[in-house]
Amino acid sequence: MTDITERIKREFDNHLNLVTELSHTINARPELAFEEHETSTLLVSTLEDKGFTVEKGVADLPTAFVASAGSGELAIGLCAEMDALPDIGHGCGHNVIAASAVGAALALAPFADELGLTVRVFGTPAEESGTGKEIMVNRGVFDETHAAMMVHPQVKDVVVPILRASRSWRITYTGVGGHASRPWNALNAADATVLAQAAIGLMRQQLRDGIRVHHFVREAGAAVNVIADRAVVDCMIRSDTIAEVDEVWERVRRCFDAGAVATGTSVAYESLPSIYREFRHDQDLAPLFEKNAQSLGRTFPDYPDGKMFGSTDMGNVSLRIPAIHPMLSFDLPPEDGNHTAAFAAAAAGPEGDRFVRDAGLAMALTIGDAARSESVRARLLRRAS
């Protein structure tokens, strides 16, 4: 009997044109968080056509789904992110993430029972905003799965990137409006945002290296001759753990309080639904992925500028079940990295196609190896019992 690794490779190649076209179609029709209806339908129909059983609308999210093949004891999932960014489309490459996940699943499906596997594809909405995986985790969608993985495009090849926690808030100041020529009875909500930002800027020198406080003024008046009676600021804090994010927020909140005190306005706080937890890489799956990606020609340099990246709600999954989230690169300059129009264009071109092939096949081979490893298999099953 032909070695199963070779059979998985051949099966992956059989579907490569299909999943490459899937990537191109998703890239050409970007949809925002929780609005990925066409993308979700396309992924579901592709998997159903290949014999997968699909549960739609999981976690009460219309675009989320779980597609399954095989009936083995060990269940491993592949996460297919679907949402795009406003204005620049798939500038984070979710089209190639979704296509590579489908490619890996199609390559494994014919051998799932032979390997003692249940292969699952999780259609996960709203990674960019809203953290759909957090909702799915909290509603038990991943509870019957022993491990999960996905691969993300970047401008570096990294097996265990540092993926950090973050949380977001909305701050609303309410003042008293007035005509700018007669301002003495007004309370300027826009001024409160200026003072808060100045306080945050001064506070930053006391923050530990690596902590990030991002904010932007969403609303602060509509005309130069009108005193703004309302202003809105969105703020994100990023750090190594969600616990540290919450600690830093208490300091940042006092800066926003100061803006209200100084201007005589009132301030209200709203915790936004986007919560990205720190990532915990599985110690067995990561080296298996590295070996398989290297066999496809990928290398993983020790980058002098580090391996620290942004935040992802895949971290939320990793704290519930074993998971990995390697990065494979597009050959682009750093300035054309994630969240740029150039990256979105690359995700629809040869670099994106190369990613779909390398990421999808490396994941399929990694899952096959994990299923056949007595120690890895036993650990994953034991951990879930």
Residue pairs with C-beta under 8 A, 6 or more apart in sequence:
4 111
4 114
4 115
4 368
4 372
5 365
5 368
7 110
7 111
8 107
8 108
8 111
8 361
8 364
8 365
8 368
9 107
9 361
9 365
11 106
11 107
11 108
11 110
11 111
12 103
12 104
12 106
12 107
12 360
12 361
12 364
15 50
15 103
15 106
15 107
16 103
16 356
16 357
18 46
18 106
19 99
19 100
19 102
19 103
19 106
19 356
19 360
20 99
20 353
20 356
20 357
22 42
22 43
22 46
22 98
22 99
22 102
23 95
23 96
23 98
23 99
23 347
23 348
23 352
23 353
23 356
24 95
24 348
25 42
26 39
26 42
26 82
26 90
26 94
26 95
26 98
26 99
27 89
27 90
27 95
27 344
27 347
27 348
27 352
28 348
29 38
29 39
30 84
30 85
30 89
30 90
30 344
31 37
31 38
31 39
31 82
31 83
31 84
32 83
32 84
32 85
32 86
32 128
32 129
33 83
33 125
33 126
33 127
33 128
33 129
33 130
33 132
34 61
34 62
34 63
34 83
34 125
34 126
34 130
34 132
35 63
35 83
36 63
36 82
36 83
36 125
36 126
37 62
37 63
39 63
39 82
39 98
40 56
40 62
40 63
40 64
40 65
40 82
40 123
40 125
43 65
43 67
43 80
43 82
43 98
43 102
43 121
43 123
44 54
44 56
44 65
44 67
44 123
46 102
47 54
47 67
47 102
47 105
47 106
47 121
48 54
48 67
50 69
50 106
50 109
51 69
51 109
52 67
52 68
52 69
52 105
52 109
52 121
53 67
53 68
53 69
54 65
54 66
54 67
54 68
55 65
55 66
55 67
55 68
56 65
57 64
57 65
58 64
58 65
58 66
58 136
58 139
58 141
59 132
59 135
59 136
59 139
59 141
60 139
61 125
61 126
61 132
61 135
61 136
63 82
63 123
63 125
64 122
64 123
64 124
64 125
64 132
64 136
64 141
65 121
65 122
65 123
66 77
66 120
66 121
66 122
66 123
66 141
67 105
67 120
67 121
67 123
68 118
68 119
68 120
68 121
69 105
69 108
69 109
69 112
69 118
69 119
70 108
70 109
70 112
70 113
70 115
70 117
70 118
70 119
71 112
71 113
71 118
72 112
72 113
72 115
72 116
72 117
72 118
72 371
73 116
73 118
73 381
74 115
74 116
74 117
74 118
74 146
74 370
74 371
74 377
74 380
74 381
75 117
75 118
75 119
75 120
75 144
75 145
75 146
76 117
76 118
76 119
76 120
76 145
76 146
76 147
76 148
76 149
76 367
76 370
76 371
77 120
77 121
77 122
77 142
77 145
77 147
77 148
77 149
78 101
78 102
78 104
78 105
78 119
78 120
78 121
78 122
78 148
78 149
78 150
78 363
79 97
79 101
79 122
79 124
79 133
79 148
79 149
79 150
79 314
79 317
80 97
80 98
80 101
80 102
80 121
80 122
80 123
80 124
80 150
81 94
81 97
81 98
81 124
81 127
81 150
82 94
82 98
82 123
82 124
82 125
83 94
83 125
83 126
83 127
83 128
83 129
83 132
84 90
84 91
84 92
84 94
84 128
85 91
85 92
85 128
85 339
85 344
88 339
88 340
88 341
88 344
89 341
89 344
90 344
90 347
90 348
91 338
91 339
91 340
91 341
91 343
91 344
91 347
92 127
92 128
92 152
92 153
92 338
92 339
92 343
93 152
93 153
93 330
93 338
93 343
93 344
93 346
93 347
93 352
93 355
94 127
95 347
95 348
95 352
96 153
96 347
96 352
96 355
96 356
96 359
97 150
97 151
97 152
97 153
97 359
98 123
99 356
99 360
100 150
100 151
100 355
100 356
100 359
100 360
100 363
101 121
101 150
101 360
101 363
102 121
102 360
103 356
103 357
103 360
103 361
103 364
104 359
104 360
104 361
104 363
104 364
104 367
105 119
105 120
105 121
105 364
107 360
107 361
107 364
108 115
108 117
108 119
108 364
108 367
108 368
109 119
111 117
111 368
112 118
112 119
115 368
115 371
115 372
116 371
116 377
117 367
117 371
119 367
120 145
122 136
122 141
122 142
122 148
124 132
124 133
124 136
124 313
125 132
126 132
127 133
127 312
127 313
127 314
129 274
130 273
130 274
131 273
131 274
131 275
131 276
131 313
131 316
132 313
133 313
133 314
133 316
133 317
134 273
134 275
134 276
134 277
134 313
134 316
136 142
137 316
137 317
137 320
142 148
142 317
142 320
142 321
143 320
145 321
146 321
146 322
146 380
146 381
146 383
146 384
147 282
147 285
147 321
147 322
147 323
147 370
147 380
148 314
148 317
148 321
148 322
148 323
149 285
149 289
149 323
149 324
149 325
149 363
149 366
149 367
150 314
150 325
150 363
151 325
151 326
151 327
151 328
151 355
151 359
151 362
151 363
152 312
152 325
152 326
152 327
152 328
153 327
153 328
153 329
153 330
153 338
153 343
153 347
153 351
153 352
153 355
153 359
154 161
154 309
154 327
154 328
154 329
154 330
154 337
154 338
155 329
155 330
155 332
155 333
155 334
155 336
155 337
155 338
156 301
156 303
156 307
156 327
156 329
157 293
157 298
157 299
157 300
157 301
157 327
157 328
157 329
158 300
158 303
158 307
158 309
158 326
158 327
159 286
159 287
159 289
159 290
159 293
159 300
159 324
159 326
160 281
160 286
160 307
160 324
160 326
161 279
161 307
161 308
161 309
161 325
161 326
161 327
162 279
162 306
162 307
162 308
162 309
163 278
163 279
163 309
163 310
163 311
163 312
163 314
163 315
163 325
164 210
164 238
164 239
164 240
164 276
164 278
164 279
164 308
164 309
164 310
164 311
165 238
165 239
165 240
165 241
165 242
165 244
165 245
165 276
165 277
165 278
165 311
165 315
166 236
166 237
166 238
166 239
166 245
166 274
166 275
166 276
166 310
166 311
167 236
167 237
167 242
167 245
167 246
167 249
167 271
167 272
167 274
167 275
167 276
168 234
168 235
168 236
168 237
168 271
168 272
168 274
168 275
169 234
169 235
169 236
169 249
169 269
169 270
169 271
169 272
170 218
170 232
170 233
170 234
170 235
170 269
170 270
170 272
171 196
171 232
171 233
171 234
171 235
171 256
171 267
171 268
171 269
171 270
172 230
172 231
172 232
172 233
172 267
172 268
172 269
172 270
173 189
173 192
173 193
173 230
173 231
173 232
173 233
173 259
173 260
173 263
173 265
173 266
173 267
174 189
174 229
174 230
174 265
174 266
174 267
174 268
175 186
175 187
175 188
175 189
175 192
175 227
175 228
175 229
175 230
175 231
175 263
175 264
175 265
175 266
176 185
176 186
176 187
176 227
176 229
177 186
177 226
177 227
177 228
177 229
178 185
178 186
178 226
178 227
179 225
179 226
179 227
180 224
180 225
180 226
180 227
181 225
183 227
186 227
186 229
187 227
187 229
187 263
187 264
187 265
188 227
188 228
188 263
188 265
189 220
189 221
189 228
189 229
189 230
189 231
189 263
189 265
190 220
190 221
190 227
190 228
190 231
191 259
191 262
191 263
192 231
192 259
192 260
192 262
192 263
192 265
192 267
193 217
193 220
193 231
193 233
193 259
194 259
195 258
195 259
195 262
195 263
196 233
196 255
196 256
196 258
196 259
197 215
197 217
199 254
199 255
199 258
199 259
200 213
200 215
200 252
200 255
203 251
203 252
203 255
204 213
207 213
207 248
210 239
210 240
210 308
211 237
211 238
211 239
211 244
211 248
212 236
212 237
212 238
212 239
213 235
213 236
213 237
213 238
213 248
213 252
214 235
214 236
214 237
214 238
215 233
215 234
215 235
215 236
216 233
216 234
217 231
217 232
217 233
218 232
218 233
218 234
219 230
219 231
219 232
220 228
220 231
220 232
221 227
221 228
221 231
222 228
233 256
234 272
235 252
235 256
236 274
237 245
237 248
237 249
237 252
238 245
238 310
238 311
239 245
239 248
240 278
241 278
242 275
242 277
242 278
253 269
256 267
256 269
257 267
259 265
259 267
260 266
260 267
275 313
275 316
276 311
276 312
276 313
276 315
276 316
277 313
277 315
277 316
277 318
277 319
278 315
278 319
279 312
279 314
279 315
279 318
279 323
279 325
280 315
280 318
280 319
280 323
281 318
281 323
281 324
281 325
282 318
282 322
282 323
282 324
284 322
284 370
284 373
284 375
284 376
284 379
285 322
285 323
285 324
285 366
285 370
285 376
286 324
286 326
288 366
288 369
288 370
288 373
288 376
289 324
289 326
289 362
289 363
289 366
290 300
290 326
291 369
292 361
292 362
292 365
292 366
292 369
293 300
293 326
293 328
293 358
293 362
294 300
295 365
296 357
296 358
296 361
296 362
297 358
298 328
298 358
298 362
309 327
310 338
312 325
314 323
314 325
315 325
317 323
318 325
321 384
322 380
322 383
326 362
328 355
328 358
328 359
328 362
330 343
330 346
330 347
330 351
330 352
330 355
331 351
332 342
332 343
332 346
332 351
336 342
336 343
336 346
337 343
346 352
347 355
369 376
370 376
370 377
370 380
371 377
